[in-house]
Amino acid sequence: MAFWSRKKTTKQPEVTDHYVGDFGSAEIKVTERPGDVPLIDVKLKVTQEFARGAEFERKREELGLRHPETLHALHLYAVALGALPDRRKDAIELLDWLVAARAGDEENRLLALNDVTRLLQDGGHLALAEQRLREALSGWERLRGQDDHQTLSIASNLGRVLIDLGRREEAEGLMRDTVARRVRTLGAAHPDTLSSRNTLAGTLRGSPDRLAEAERMYRAMLADADAGSDVALTVRHNLAAVLIHLGRLADALTMYRELIDARSRLKGDRHPDTLTARHNHAVVLNRLGHVTEAETLVAELLRDYRRAHGPRHTATLGVQVDLAAMKANQGRNAEAVPLLRDAIEGYRNTYGPNHPRVRELTGILAQLGG
């Protein structure tokens, strides 16, 4: 992108120039005044990452790279970069450098490590996220003890990664301990406790024999949570997934429609939580026989996932596999094969060549003639 792009609007006796660039945007309004110099009004709006980067550079010039204030400014800059999917890799590299640079300051080292783990999770780098989360968990336990808020937050994040990696039994043991500690220190209805209870219930969903137990857990959480809270919406989302596994598709479809409305209203159509609800809604539609409508929704969803998460995030790949399956089930293998082959490559980069998901999809690809 060119550093400057310009749009001019004219309304005599005013001329307004709009500039958009890497820094953000600027509006320059020139008002002609007969017999006097023009009146010039400049409004500048910079992006957060540009502002944070400029502040870091200023601190480095004034104080040096290793000064605590400079390191703090660099941390804020890296976090701002991490909010941009196409700059996530740069943010991870900066935060990794900070983790090493903060070796003599354990609390700030761990705070940088926290942000690294979050970005690794957001980027779908699960194996590396697990490694760094375990490092962070051990560090917070040493620094503040097992019942500390930061310790338990990291434990909950590790539990979610273990679930995503398919290691549900391991995640269950960790989360039962985490829930017990949060109930004791915060109470059963505290949002943080509810979040950990939600993760614990998620460890049960991989076993058909434990779906009824998971449903009871989710309904107990809904009884404790504020109805309009974010955690309540998350619990309802997961309860809908359990209803799917129990074969109660019509109930699940109704719940997903309500969730899409609520998520869109609160966070927008392309927020990750809204995207997930839209995805599951389309999957249920497909299972109920509304194939054409479901495929259209999933194709739109895949474009939005790629914009929000990038093409190699595991959530994006899951939607891509679903779209390939819908096409294959309609006999359109020539359209399905490229989508599936690309998804397999993405999963292989995340999980490794011998992961069950990679082997499963490779076998399906062979059946489709790919």
C-alpha positions in Angstrom: 0.0 0.0 0.0 1.3 3.5 -0.8 2.0 5.5 2.3 -0.4 8.1 1.2 -3.8 7.8 -0.4 -5.9 11.0 -0.9 -9.5 11.9 -1.3 -10.5 15.5 -1.9 -13.9 17.0 -1.2 -14.8 20.6 -2.1 -17.4 22.8 -0.6 -16.8 26.4 -1.4 -15.3 28.3 0.3 -13.9 25.2 2.0 -11.6 22.5 0.6 -11.1 19.4 2.7 -8.3 16.8 2.0 -8.5 13.3 3.5 -5.3 11.3 3.8 -5.0 7.7 4.8 -1.7 6.0 5.4 0.2 3.5 7.5 0.1 6.0 10.4 -3.7 6.3 10.4 -5.6 9.2 8.8 -5.6 12.9 8.6 -8.2 15.5 7.6 -7.0 18.9 6.5 -9.6 21.6 6.0 -8.7 24.9 4.3 -11.3 27.7 4.5 -10.7 30.6 2.2 -11.2 34.1 3.8 -11.3 37.0 1.4 -8.8 39.6 2.4 -7.2 37.4 5.0 -5.0 34.3 5.2 -6.8 31.0 4.8 -7.9 29.2 8.0 -6.3 25.7 8.2 -7.7 23.0 10.5 -5.8 19.7 10.8 -7.3 16.6 12.5 -5.0 13.7 12.9 -6.0 10.2 14.0 -3.2 7.6 14.4 -3.6 3.9 14.8 -2.8 2.4 18.1 0.1 0.4 16.7 1.6 3.5 15.1 1.3 5.5 18.4 2.7 2.6 20.5 5.6 2.2 18.0 6.4 5.9 18.1 6.4 5.9 21.9 8.8 3.0 21.9 11.1 4.7 19.5 11.1 7.8 21.6 11.9 5.9 24.8 14.7 4.0 23.1 16.2 7.2 21.9 16.0 8.9 25.3 16.7 6.0 27.7 18.3 3.2 25.7 16.9 -0.2 24.7 17.3 -2.0 28.0 15.7 0.7 30.2 12.6 -0.6 32.1 10.4 2.2 30.6 11.6 1.3 27.1 10.9 -2.4 27.6 7.4 -1.5 28.9 6.8 0.6 25.8 8.0 -2.2 23.6 5.6 -4.6 25.4 2.6 -2.3 24.7 3.7 -1.9 21.0 3.9 -5.7 20.6 0.4 -6.2 22.1 -0.9 -3.6 19.6 0.7 -5.4 16.7 -0.7 -8.7 17.9 -4.2 -7.4 17.4 -3.5 -7.3 13.6 -3.6 -10.9 12.1 -1.0 -10.0 9.5 1.4 -8.7 12.2 0.9 -11.5 14.8 4.2 -13.2 13.9 6.1 -9.9 14.4 4.4 -9.5 17.8 5.3 -13.0 18.9 8.9 -12.4 17.9 9.0 -9.1 19.9 7.4 -10.7 23.0 9.8 -13.7 22.8 12.7 -11.2 22.8 11.1 -9.4 25.8 10.7 -12.7 27.7 14.5 -13.2 27.4 15.3 -9.5 28.1 13.2 -9.5 31.3 15.1 -12.5 32.8 15.9 -10.4 35.9 12.3 -9.2 36.4 10.1 -12.2 36.9 6.7 -10.6 37.0 7.2 -8.6 33.8 8.8 -11.6 32.2 5.7 -13.7 32.9 3.4 -10.9 31.7 5.2 -10.9 28.4 5.0 -14.7 28.3 1.2 -14.5 29.0 0.8 -12.4 25.9 3.0 -14.7 23.8 0.8 -17.7 24.8 -2.4 -15.7 23.9 -1.1 -14.9 20.5 0.0 -18.5 19.9 -3.4 -19.7 20.8 -5.1 -17.1 18.6 -2.9 -18.1 15.7 -3.6 -21.8 16.1 0.0 -22.8 17.1 -1.2 -25.2 19.7 1.8 -27.3 20.4 4.0 -24.3 20.9 1.2 -22.6 22.9 1.2 -25.6 25.3 4.9 -25.4 25.8 4.9 -21.7 26.6 1.7 -22.1 28.8 3.4 -24.7 30.9 6.4 -22.4 31.3 4.1 -19.6 32.4 2.1 -21.8 34.8 5.2 -22.9 36.5 6.5 -19.4 36.8 3.3 -17.9 38.3 3.0 -20.8 40.8 6.6 -20.0 42.0 5.9 -16.3 42.1 2.4 -16.1 43.6 1.2 -19.6 44.5 -1.3 -22.0 43.1 -4.4 -20.0 44.1 -3.4 -16.7 42.4 -5.6 -15.2 39.7 -2.8 -15.2 37.1 -1.9 -18.8 37.9 -5.4 -20.0 37.6 -6.0 -18.0 34.4 -3.0 -19.6 32.8 -4.2 -23.1 34.0 -7.5 -22.5 32.3 -5.9 -21.4 29.1 -3.7 -24.5 29.2 -6.8 -26.6 29.7 -8.4 -25.2 26.5 -5.3 -25.9 24.5 -5.2 -29.5 25.7 -8.8 -29.9 24.7 -8.0 -28.5 21.2 -5.1 -30.9 21.0 -7.5 -33.8 21.8 -6.0 -34.6 25.2 -9.3 -34.3 27.1 -8.5 -36.6 30.1 -5.4 -34.6 30.8 -7.4 -31.4 30.5 -10.1 -32.7 32.8 -7.7 -33.4 35.7 -6.2 -29.9 35.4 -9.5 -28.2 35.1 -11.1 -30.0 38.1 -8.3 -28.7 40.2 -8.6 -25.2 38.8 -12.4 -25.1 39.3 -12.0 -26.3 42.9 -9.5 -23.5 43.6 -11.6 -20.8 42.0 -14.8 -21.9 43.8 -12.9 -21.8 47.1 -11.3 -18.3 46.4 -14.0 -16.6 44.3 -17.2 -18.5 44.6 -19.1 -20.7 42.1 -20.9 -17.8 40.4 -17.8 -15.6 39.8 -17.2 -15.0 36.0 -13.7 -16.4 36.3 -15.0 -19.5 38.0 -17.8 -19.9 35.5 -15.2 -19.7 32.7 -13.2 -22.5 34.3 -16.4 -24.6 34.9 -17.2 -24.1 31.2 -13.8 -25.4 30.2 -14.2 -28.4 32.5 -17.5 -29.2 30.9 -15.8 -29.0 27.5 -13.5 -31.8 28.5 -16.5 -34.2 28.7 -17.9 -33.5 25.3 -15.6 -35.8 23.5 -17.1 -38.9 25.2 -20.6 -40.0 24.2 -21.0 -41.6 27.6 -20.5 -38.2 29.4 -22.7 -35.9 27.3 -25.5 -36.0 29.8 -23.1 -35.0 32.5 -21.8 -32.1 30.3 -25.4 -31.0 29.7 -26.1 -30.9 33.5 -22.9 -28.9 34.0 -23.8 -26.3 31.4 -27.4 -25.9 32.7 -26.0 -25.5 36.3 -23.8 -22.7 35.0 -26.6 -21.0 33.2 -28.5 -21.0 36.5 -25.5 -19.2 38.2 -24.6 -16.8 35.4 -26.2 -13.4 34.5 -28.4 -14.1 31.5 -27.0 -11.4 29.2 -23.3 -11.9 30.2 -20.6 -13.0 27.8 -19.9 -16.1 29.8 -23.6 -17.0 29.7 -23.6 -16.7 25.9 -20.5 -18.9 25.8 -22.2 -21.5 28.0 -25.3 -21.5 25.8 -23.1 -22.0 22.7 -21.5 -25.0 24.2 -24.8 -26.4 25.5 -26.1 -26.2 21.9 -23.1 -28.3 20.8 -24.0 -30.9 23.4 -27.6 -30.9 22.1 -26.2 -31.7 18.6 -24.3 -34.7 19.9 -27.4 -35.9 21.7 -29.4 -35.7 18.5 -31.6 -32.8 19.5 -30.9 -30.8 16.3 -34.0 -28.6 16.3 -33.3 -27.4 19.8 -29.7 -26.7 18.9 -30.7 -24.8 15.7 -33.0 -22.5 17.7 -30.3 -21.8 20.3 -27.7 -21.0 17.6 -30.1 -18.5 15.9 -30.6 -16.7 19.2 -26.9 -16.7 19.8 -26.1 -15.2 16.3 -28.6 -12.4 17.0 -27.1 -11.7 20.4 -23.4 -12.0 19.3 -24.0 -9.8 16.2 -25.7 -7.2 18.3 -23.0 -7.1 21.0 -19.8 -7.7 18.9 -20.6 -7.6 15.2 -21.1 -10.1 12.5 -17.3 -10.9 12.1 -16.3 -11.2 15.7 -14.8 -14.7 16.4 -17.7 -15.7 18.7 -20.3 -14.7 16.1 -18.4 -16.6 13.4 -18.4 -19.7 15.6 -22.1 -19.5 16.1 -22.7 -18.9 12.4 -20.5 -21.9 11.6 -22.4 -24.3 13.9 -25.7 -22.9 12.8 -24.8 -23.8 9.2 -23.6 -27.3 10.2 -27.0 -28.0 11.9 -28.9 -26.7 8.9 -26.9 -29.1 6.7 -27.7 -32.0 9.0 -31.4 -31.1 8.9 -31.3 -31.3 5.1 -31.1 -27.6 4.1 -28.0 -28.3 2.0 -28.0 -25.4 -0.4 -28.6 -22.8 2.2 -26.0 -24.3 4.5 -23.3 -24.4 1.7 -24.0 -20.7 0.9 -23.6 -19.8 4.5 -20.4 -21.8 4.9 -18.8 -20.3 1.8 -19.5 -16.8 3.2 -18.2 -17.9 6.6 -14.9 -19.2 5.2 -14.2 -15.8 3.6 -14.9 -14.1 7.0 -12.7 -16.6 8.9 -9.8 -16.0 6.5 -10.1 -12.2 7.1 -10.4 -12.6 10.9 -8.0 -15.4 11.6 -5.9 -15.9 8.5 -5.9 -19.0 6.2 -3.9 -21.3 8.4 -5.8 -21.0 11.7 -7.3 -24.3 12.9 -10.8 -22.6 13.1 -10.5 -21.5 9.4 -9.3 -25.0 8.4 -12.3 -26.5 10.2 -14.7 -24.4 8.2 -12.8 -25.2 5.0 -13.1 -28.9 5.6 -16.8 -28.5 6.2 -17.2 -26.7 2.9 -15.3 -29.5 1.1 -17.5 -32.1 2.8 -20.6 -30.4 1.6 -19.4 -30.3 -1.9 -18.2 -33.9 -1.9 -21.5 -35.1 -0.5 -23.2 -33.5 -3.5 -20.9 -35.4 -5.8 -18.8 -32.3 -6.7 -15.4 -33.9 -5.9 -13.5 -31.6 -8.3 -14.4 -28.6 -6.1 -13.9 -30.5 -2.9 -10.4 -31.9 -3.5 -8.5 -28.6 -3.7 -10.1 -27.3 -0.5 -9.4 -30.5 1.4 -5.8 -30.8 0.1 -5.1 -27.3 1.3 -6.7 -27.9 4.7 -4.6 -31.0 5.2 -1.4 -29.0 4.5 -2.5 -26.5 7.1 -3.3 -29.1 9.7 0.1 -30.8 9.0 1.9 -27.6 9.7 0.1 -27.2 13.1 -0.2 -30.8 14.3 2.6 -32.6 12.5 2.3 -35.3 9.8 1.2 -38.1 12.1 -1.7 -36.4 13.9 -5.0 -38.4 13.7 -6.7 -35.4 12.1 -4.1 -35.3 9.3 -4.3 -39.1 8.8 -8.1 -39.0 8.8 -8.4 -36.2 6.2 -5.6 -37.8 4.0 -7.7 -41.0 3.9 -10.8 -39.0 2.9 -8.8 -37.2 0.2 -7.7 -40.5 -1.3 -11.3 -41.7 -1.4 -12.2 -38.6 -3.3 -9.5 -39.3 -5.9 -7.2 -36.6 -4.7 
